[in-house]
Amino acid sequence: MPANPLGVLLRNRRAGHDTLAWAHPDLQAPESFTLSSPAFDHGSPIPERHRGRLRGENISPALTWTAPPAATRELVLIVQDPDVPLRRPATHALTRGIDPALGGIPENGLANPSPVDGLVHGAGGLGRRGYAGPLPVRSHGPHSYVFQLFALDEPVDLPGTFRLDDTIRAMAGHVIARARLDGTYEIR
């Protein structure tokens, strides 16, 4: 298939890793637990099965984590693509209400509604709730998909229609640990 001219034209435009929630000054904390997935290794390509809904099954990958600090009362997951040709990263999942004792979320557990009790999804960039898999612009180059898990010392209080900015404000000053898993995806 020939290269997509738009993807080639925008190849050097990217929001950047410094725009991720991970880089936000109010969300800094030790990386004292780990996040992983049986579907892909850190820094490796995300399988087709987890690709976005227009071209794939849009099934969220299973996630597992080691024990967060004992003071953790809630986990919040934010999945972002910092390689979109925009000013801010695209939000592919925004989920609160994760019980730290779960130790993981099964495959497709980030569907909306979630099959996992307690999970509440915020709205992503396009207003969609739940997982939105990788779907980068063809020929734009590889994109990173950053799964960021934040351990909080108290549950966040958010409105029913929360977005990323609401979540970051509510989490500020309450992040006691965090973990990260990066995957990649590219449509040539």
N, C-alpha and C positions, 0 to 999 in steps of 0.2 A: 504494500500500500504506500503511495507517495506521502511525503511529509505534509503535515498540516501547516500551512503558511502562518496561521495565527499563533500556533504553538511555537514555531521557529522564531517569529517576530518577538514574542514575549519571553523567550527563553531566559534572558538575564533579569527579568522582573520577578521578584519574590518577596514575600512579606518578611522573611528571615526568622531564624531561631530566637533572636532577641525579642520577638513580639509574642512568643508563647506565654501562656499562663505560668509556665515553669520559670520564666525569667522575671516575672513581676516581683518587685521589691517586697511587697507585703506577704508573699507566699514562700519566702525563703525558709528552709529548715533542713536539718540533716537528712541525708539519704540513708536511713538506718534500717530499711527493709527493702526487699526486692520484688519486682513485678516481672512476670514472664508469661509465655504462652506456649502451649504444645504445638500451635500452628506454625510458628516461625521464631527464629532466634533474633536476639537484639541486633539491629542493623541489617537484617536480611529481608528479602522480598516477602510481602504478604501474599498468600496463595489466592488464586483466582476465585475460590469459593467465597471469599470475604470482600470481593469487589462490589462497587456501588450498584444500585438497583437498575439503572438503565442498561447496563451491560453484564450484570452478574447476579448472583443469588442474594447478595447483601446480607450475609449471615455474619454476625459479629463473632470474632474468634474467642475461644475460651481463654480466660485469664486466670492466673494463680499468683498468690503473693505469700511471702513469708510473714511471720507474725510482726505486726506493727507494734509500737510502744504500748505498754500496758495502759497508759492513760488515754488511748484512742477511743473515742466514743462514736465516731462516724468516719467513713471514707467517702471521698468525692473523686470521681473519675472524669477527666477532661481529655478528649482525643482531638488533636488539632493537626492540620497540614500547614506548616510554615512556608511551603514552597509555592503556594498559589500566587498568581501575578496580581496581587492586591496589596493594600496597606496593612491589613490584619490577616492573621491565619484563618483558615476555614475551620469551623468547629464541626467535627464529625460525630461526637457524642458528648453529652453533658449529663452526668448522672450523680445524684446524691442519694442519701439514705442507705448506703452500702454498709452492712454490718461487718465490722472488722474480723469477727470470728468466723465468717464464711470461708475464708482462705482462698476464695476464687469465685468466678462467675462462669457458668457453663457456656458452651458454644450457643450462640443466638440468645443469650441471656440479656443482651442490651436491646432486644426487640421492644417495640412499643405496642401494647403494654408488655412489660417484662414478665417472664414466667418466674422470676425470683422475687419473693416477698420483700416489700420495703423499698425497692428501687423506684426512684422517681426521676423522670427525664425532663430536662430543660429543653428549650428550643435552641436549635443550632442556627447557623447563619441564614438559612433560608426558611426558618420557622419550623423545620421538621424536628420531631421528637424521636428519641431512640437513635440507634446506630445508623449512620450513613457511610457506607464503605468507600474505599478509594475510587475516585473517578477523575483523575487529572486530565488536563487538556492534552490531547494527542500531540506528540512531537515537542512538548515543553521540556522534556527531560525527566529524570527521576524526581519523585516527590517523597518526602519523609512524612510518616504518620506517627505522631508522638502520643503515646498513651501515658498520661500523667495521673498518678494516684496520690492523693493528698490525705494524710491522717490528721484528723481534727480532734481537739480536746473537748469539743462540745458540738452537738448537731447544729447544722446551719438552719436559720429561720428564713425561708424564702417564700415568695408568693407562688401561687399555682402556675403562673406563666413565666417562670424565671428564665433568664438568659445568662450568658457568660459574665457580663459586667455585674449583674446582681450577685452572682455566685462569688466572684472575686471579692467584692465588697463584704459579703457575709463571712467569708473565710479569713479575711485579713485579721491577723493577730491570733489566730486559732490553729494554724498549721504547726504541728509538732514533729512531723516527719513526712517524707515523700519518697516515691519510687517512680521509675520511668522505664518504658520499653519503647524503642523506636523500630518501626518497620518501614519498608520502602515499597513504592509501586510506580510503574511507568507504563504508559501507552505509547508505543513507537509509531 
